[in-house]
Amino acid sequence: QVQLVESGGGLVQAGGSLRLSCVVSGRRISMNTMAWYRQAPGAQRELVAAIMPGGSINYSDSVKGRFTMSRDNVKNTVYLQMNSLEPDDTAIYYCNLKGLFRSDDYWGQGTQVTVSS
C-alpha cells in the first residue's frame, strides 16, 4: 500500500519561511517522479515543483528562486523549503508520486499553508 503523509504547514507572515515534508511508504521515491502541488481556494491545483528519478528538478515560474525541493532517499522523504513567502502562496500543498504506469498516481492528504500580509 502506498502512503504519502505531508507535514510542516502552518501560518506565517509574508517574508517568512516554512519547510514541508512528505514521508512516503510503499514505494521508493528515488525510482519515481515526486512533486509538490498546491490548490488555493477557488483555483485549480497547480504544479509547484517536481523531482525526477534522475535527480533533475523543475519549478513553476511563480516559485523559482524562492522554493527548493529536495529528497532524502534513505528516509524516503521529499521536502519543500519555502522562503520569502507571499500571501499568494496561501494554499493547500499536496505531495504526489507518479510511477511508470498511469495507475501509479498517489496523493497525500495535503497540508495547509497560510501566509498573512
C-alpha positions in Angstrom: 0.0 0.0 0.0 1.4 3.4 -1.0 1.0 6.2 1.5 2.2 9.8 1.4 2.0 11.9 4.6 2.7 15.6 4.5 3.6 17.8 7.4 5.1 21.2 8.1 2.3 23.6 7.0 1.1 26.5 9.2 0.6 30.2 9.4 3.5 32.5 8.7 3.9 36.2 7.9 4.9 37.4 4.5 8.6 37.1 4.0 8.8 34.1 6.3 9.8 30.5 5.7 8.3 27.0 6.1 9.6 23.6 5.2 7.2 20.9 4.1 7.9 17.2 4.4 6.3 14.2 2.7 7.1 10.8 4.0 6.4 8.0 1.5 5.8 4.4 2.3 5.3 1.5 -0.1 7.4 2.9 -3.0 11.0 4.2 -3.3 11.0 7.9 -4.1 14.3 7.6 -6.0 12.5 5.5 -8.6 9.5 7.7 -9.1 8.7 11.3 -10.0 7.9 13.2 -6.9 6.1 16.5 -7.0 4.5 19.2 -4.9 1.2 20.7 -6.0 -0.9 23.4 -4.4 -4.5 24.5 -4.6 -5.7 27.8 -3.5 -9.4 28.5 -2.7 -11.4 28.6 -5.9 -8.4 27.8 -8.0 -7.2 24.7 -9.9 -4.5 22.5 -8.5 -1.1 23.6 -9.9 2.3 22.1 -10.0 4.9 23.8 -7.8 8.0 21.6 -8.2 8.9 18.1 -9.3 12.0 16.0 -8.9 12.6 13.3 -11.5 14.2 9.9 -10.7 17.5 11.0 -12.2 17.5 14.0 -9.8 16.6 16.9 -12.0 14.2 19.4 -10.6 11.7 21.7 -12.2 9.9 24.6 -10.6 7.0 26.7 -11.6 7.9 30.3 -12.5 5.9 31.6 -9.6 8.2 29.9 -7.0 11.5 29.8 -8.9 14.3 31.3 -6.7 12.2 31.1 -3.5 11.3 27.4 -3.1 13.7 24.5 -3.1 12.7 20.9 -3.5 14.9 18.1 -2.3 14.7 14.4 -1.3 16.3 12.1 1.2 16.4 8.6 -0.4 17.4 7.0 2.9 14.4 8.5 4.8 12.2 8.1 1.7 11.1 11.7 2.2 10.8 14.7 0.0 10.9 18.3 1.2 9.9 21.7 0.0 11.8 24.6 1.5 9.7 27.7 1.0 11.4 31.1 1.6 10.3 34.7 1.0 6.7 33.5 1.3 4.0 35.7 -0.1 0.2 35.9 0.5 -0.4 34.4 -2.9 1.4 31.2 -1.7 -1.5 30.5 0.6 -2.9 27.1 -0.4 -3.2 23.5 0.5 0.0 21.8 -0.5 -0.1 18.2 -1.8 2.6 15.7 -2.3 2.4 13.5 -5.3 4.1 10.3 -6.6 3.9 9.3 -10.2 5.4 6.0 -11.4 5.8 4.4 -14.8 2.1 3.4 -15.3 -0.9 5.7 -15.4 -2.4 4.0 -12.4 0.8 4.8 -10.4 -0.5 8.2 -9.2 -0.7 8.8 -5.5 -1.5 11.8 -3.4 -1.1 12.8 0.2 -3.9 14.4 2.3 -2.5 17.9 2.0 -1.1 20.4 4.4 -2.4 24.0 4.8 0.0 26.9 4.3 -1.3 30.4 5.1 0.7 33.5 4.5 -0.5 36.7 6.2 0.3 40.1 4.8 
